[in-house]
């Protein structure tokens, strides 16, 4: 309780955001400011309720920002409005004299291919959506030869050196918002495709069991869905509960399912209210 009161005092002194999450236990505490609105709730449980953290990460996901300029390509790791150089010796990647001679001989793609190869190595270790920042000519040229744009969120016309960082992060956030909207559409399309193959578990009890016994692919969750439940002794069966204050009731089983799917290698898509009504608000697709 002392930790919790200290966090409250800290929260009062800090900047206002859409919401805050306060976590306290005998051994640790954390104050996290969230860029999303949340349902007010207090949870007393052996584990922390992290659903809103996952939602916040979904709304402002970690992403990579690449500046594929002719003279020097730079790579940044970003989350929210924070932009820091990627922890890799491959970047910044500066064009060499040989690269310049190659351009004069008509082999202008070589420097871009070097950048793409370095980007591919980093993405394999740190997968994330990608945003390209640069002139229209530079970003179009890079996209033409790149083999690492499968998760391209979009492009921003600008220069990280000369433009204000705040202006660019605002434009990058707009690109990510559009990308996340496409991600919801992608998840719903994937669910429709998997239904015919019998690879969709609809509703909380079925999705929970499938996540434990099969290989999760994508979990689509109506962002307004909450599901208090009891868990069977073997851990496979969820039963909805209404006496949420009872110590044997999980405050929100959606929280636990999201963490389970992430742990087992699946990805999460939050959908607008009503988009998953025919799946009882939640659907999990499974891999072969």
C-alpha positions in Angstrom: 0.0 0.0 0.0 2.9 2.4 0.7 4.1 1.7 -2.9 0.7 2.4 -4.3 0.3 5.7 -2.3 3.8 6.8 -3.6 2.7 6.1 -7.2 -0.4 8.2 -6.7 1.6 11.2 -5.5 3.9 10.7 -8.5 1.0 10.6 -10.8 -0.5 13.8 -9.5 2.8 15.7 -10.2 3.3 14.4 -13.7 1.8 15.4 -17.1 -1.8 14.5 -17.9 -2.4 11.8 -20.5 -5.5 9.8 -21.6 -5.1 7.4 -18.7 -2.6 6.0 -16.1 -1.9 2.4 -15.0 -0.5 2.0 -11.4 1.0 -1.4 -10.5 2.1 -2.2 -7.0 3.1 -5.4 -5.2 5.4 -6.3 -2.3 8.4 -6.4 -4.6 7.8 -3.9 -7.4 5.9 -0.9 -8.6 5.3 1.0 -11.8 3.5 4.1 -13.1 2.7 4.0 -16.8 1.0 6.8 -18.7 -1.2 5.6 -21.4 -2.2 7.3 -24.7 -5.6 5.6 -24.7 -8.8 5.8 -22.7 -9.5 2.9 -20.4 -12.3 1.5 -18.3 -11.7 2.6 -14.7 -11.0 -0.5 -12.6 -9.0 -1.7 -9.6 -7.7 -5.3 -9.7 -6.4 -7.2 -6.7 -4.8 -10.4 -8.0 -1.7 -12.5 -7.9 -0.7 -11.1 -11.3 -1.0 -7.7 -12.9 -3.8 -6.9 -15.3 -1.9 -5.9 -18.5 -4.7 -5.8 -21.1 -4.6 -2.0 -21.4 -0.8 -2.0 -21.8 -1.2 -4.3 -24.7 -4.0 -2.1 -26.2 -1.7 0.9 -25.8 1.2 -0.9 -27.5 -1.3 -1.8 -30.3 -2.3 1.8 -30.7 1.3 3.1 -30.6 3.3 0.0 -31.5 7.1 -0.2 -31.5 8.2 0.5 -35.1 11.4 1.2 -37.1 12.1 4.4 -39.0 14.5 4.2 -41.9 15.9 7.2 -43.8 17.1 5.7 -47.1 19.0 8.8 -48.3 21.6 8.6 -51.0 24.5 9.8 -48.8 23.7 8.1 -45.5 21.0 5.8 -44.4 19.9 5.8 -40.8 17.7 3.4 -38.8 15.8 4.3 -35.7 13.9 2.2 -33.1 10.7 4.0 -32.1 7.7 3.7 -29.8 5.1 6.4 -29.4 6.9 9.7 -29.8 10.3 8.3 -28.8 12.8 8.0 -31.6 16.3 6.6 -30.8 19.1 5.2 -33.1 18.8 1.4 -33.5 21.4 -0.5 -31.5 23.3 -1.9 -34.5 26.8 -1.2 -36.0 25.3 -1.6 -39.5 23.7 1.9 -39.2 24.3 4.7 -40.1 25.3 3.3 -43.4 27.3 5.8 -45.5 27.8 5.6 -49.2 31.4 4.9 -50.2 33.3 6.2 -53.2 32.8 2.9 -54.9 29.1 3.3 -54.4 29.3 6.8 -56.0 31.2 5.3 -59.0 28.6 2.6 -59.3 25.9 5.2 -59.6 27.8 6.9 -62.4 28.0 3.6 -64.2 24.3 3.2 -64.0 24.3 0.7 -61.1 22.4 3.0 -58.8 20.7 0.2 -57.0 23.8 -1.1 -55.2 23.8 1.3 -52.2 20.1 0.7 -51.7 20.6 -3.0 -51.8 23.3 -2.7 -49.1 20.9 -0.7 -46.9 18.1 -3.3 -47.6 20.4 -6.2 -46.6 21.4 -4.4 -43.3 17.7 -3.7 -42.6 16.8 -7.3 -43.3 19.3 -8.5 -40.7 18.0 -6.1 -38.1 14.4 -7.0 -38.8 15.0 -10.7 -38.4 16.3 -10.0 -34.9 13.8 -7.2 -34.1 10.7 -7.6 -36.2 8.5 -4.5 -36.3 6.4 -2.3 -38.7 8.6 -0.1 -40.9 8.2 3.6 -41.7 10.3 5.2 -44.5 11.2 8.9 -44.1 12.8 10.8 -47.0 12.1 12.4 -50.3 9.5 10.8 -52.6 12.3 9.8 -55.0 14.4 8.2 -52.3 11.6 6.2 -50.7 10.2 5.1 -54.0 13.6 3.9 -55.2 14.1 1.9 -52.0 10.7 0.3 -52.1 11.4 -0.7 -55.7 14.3 -2.9 -54.8 13.6 -3.8 -51.1 12.7 -7.3 -50.0 11.9 -6.2 -46.5 8.8 -4.1 -46.9 6.2 -6.8 -46.0 5.3 -4.8 -42.9 5.7 -1.4 -44.4 3.4 0.9 -42.5 3.9 3.8 -44.9 6.2 6.6 -46.0 6.7 10.2 -44.7 8.1 12.9 -47.0 10.7 14.7 -44.8 14.2 15.0 -43.5 15.1 14.0 -40.0 18.1 16.3 -40.0 16.3 19.5 -41.0 12.6 19.0 -40.0 11.5 19.4 -36.4 11.4 16.0 -34.6 7.9 16.8 -33.2 6.5 17.5 -36.7 7.9 14.2 -38.0 6.7 12.1 -35.1 3.2 13.6 -35.6 3.2 12.6 -39.3 4.7 9.1 -38.4 1.9 8.6 -35.9 -0.7 9.3 -38.6 1.0 6.7 -40.8 0.8 4.2 -38.0 -2.8 4.9 -37.3 -3.7 4.1 -40.9 -1.5 1.0 -40.7 -3.3 -0.2 -37.6 -6.7 0.3 -39.3 -5.5 -1.9 -42.1 -4.3 -4.4 -39.5 -7.8 -4.8 -38.2 -9.1 -5.4 -41.7 -6.3 -7.9 -42.3 -7.3 -9.8 -39.2 -11.0 -9.9 -40.1 -10.1 -11.0 -43.6 -7.8 -13.7 -42.2 -10.6 -15.0 -39.9 -13.0 -15.2 -42.8 -10.4 -17.3 -44.8 -9.7 -19.6 -41.9 -13.3 -20.4 -41.1 -13.7 -22.6 -44.2 -10.6 -24.6 -43.1 -11.9 -25.1 -39.6 -9.1 -23.1 -38.0 -11.2 -20.4 -36.1 -12.2 -20.7 -32.5 -15.0 -18.3 -31.7 -16.0 -17.1 -28.2 -13.9 -17.0 -25.1 -14.1 -20.7 -24.0 -13.2 -22.0 -27.4 -10.5 -19.5 -28.0 -9.0 -20.2 -24.6 -8.8 -23.9 -25.2 -7.4 -23.5 -28.7 -4.7 -21.1 -27.5 -3.6 -23.7 -24.9 -3.8 -26.8 -27.2 -3.0 -25.5 -30.7 -0.6 -23.0 -32.3 -2.2 -19.5 -32.2 -1.9 -17.3 -35.3 -4.0 -14.2 -34.6 -6.3 -13.2 -31.8 -8.9 -10.6 -32.8 -10.6 -9.0 -29.8 -13.5 -6.5 -29.6 -11.9 -3.7 -27.6 -15.0 -3.4 -25.5 -15.1 -7.1 -24.5 -14.5 -8.0 -20.8 -15.0 -11.6 -19.6 -14.9 -12.4 -15.9 -14.5 -16.2 -15.5 -13.6 -19.2 -13.5 -10.9 -21.6 -14.7 -11.2 -25.3 -14.3 -8.6 -27.3 -12.3 -6.9 -28.5 -15.5 -6.7 -25.0 -16.9 -8.5 -25.8 -20.1 -12.1 -24.7 -19.4 -13.4 -21.2 -18.8 -16.8 -20.6 -17.2 -18.3 -17.1 -17.2 -18.8 -15.6 -13.8 -20.9 -12.8 -12.4 -19.6 -12.7 -8.8 -16.5 -10.8 -9.9 -15.5 -10.0 -6.3 -15.0 -13.7 -5.5 -11.3 -14.6 -5.1 -11.6 -17.6 -7.5 -12.9 -15.4 -10.3 -10.5 -14.0 -13.0 -11.3 -10.3 -13.2 -10.9 -10.4 -17.0 -10.0 -13.6 -18.8 -9.3 -11.6 -22.0 -6.2 -10.2 -20.2 -4.9 -13.8 -19.6 -5.8 -14.9 -23.2 -3.9 -12.1 -24.8 -0.8 -12.9 -22.8 -1.1 -16.6 -23.6 -1.4 -15.9 -27.3 1.6 -13.5 -27.3 3.7 -16.0 -25.3 2.9 -18.7 -27.8 3.9 -16.6 -30.9 0.5 -15.2 -32.1 -0.3 -11.6 -32.8 -3.2 -9.4 -31.5 -5.6 -7.2 -33.3 -8.1 -5.1 -31.4 -11.3 -4.4 -33.4 -14.0 -1.7 -33.1 -17.0 -2.6 -31.1 -19.4 -4.8 -33.0 -17.0 -6.0 -35.7 -16.8 -9.5 -34.1 -20.4 -9.9 -33.0 -20.8 -13.1 -35.0 -17.8 -14.5 -33.1 -19.1 -13.5 -29.7 -16.6 -10.6 -29.5 -13.4 -12.7 -29.9 -11.9 -15.1 -32.4 -8.6 -17.0 -32.6 -7.2 -18.4 -35.8 -4.7 -21.3 -35.5 -1.7 -22.4 -37.6 -1.5 -25.8 -39.3 
